[in-house]
Amino acid sequence: METLFIPNEKDFKKWIKEAVEESLKVNSVGISNIKDDGNLLNRTEIAAFLRVSLVTLTDWMKRGLPSHKQRGRVYFMKSEVLDYIKKTKMKQVKLGSRLQHLNNEIL
């Protein structure tokens, strides 16, 4: 016959403490992997910088625009976004385009 283990309050506290410590450890590693160069922007800020709508920004994210998700929010590093624009066809912006202002940032 199997022995039935019934946890007490002390066991629950121990399990919760271990779970919280593990969660904090995982989240701090994720945060430290994102280098903070002072240019971390949210969706609204990067959309305003790129002069595009949030719908267009979401489409670009699906196509590979680099972003970082932290606690249900999306953040962008300005330097990564500019590097991405340099490496993709987006750098071939025609004169008069809404993205023409990025040529000064890229070059």
Secondary structure, 3 states (H helix, E strand, C coil): CCCCCCCCHHHHHHHHHHHHHHHHHHHHHHHHHCCCCCCEEEHHHHHHHHCCCHHHHHHHHHCCCCCEEECCEEEEEHHHHHHHHHHCHHHCCCCCCCCCCHHHHHC
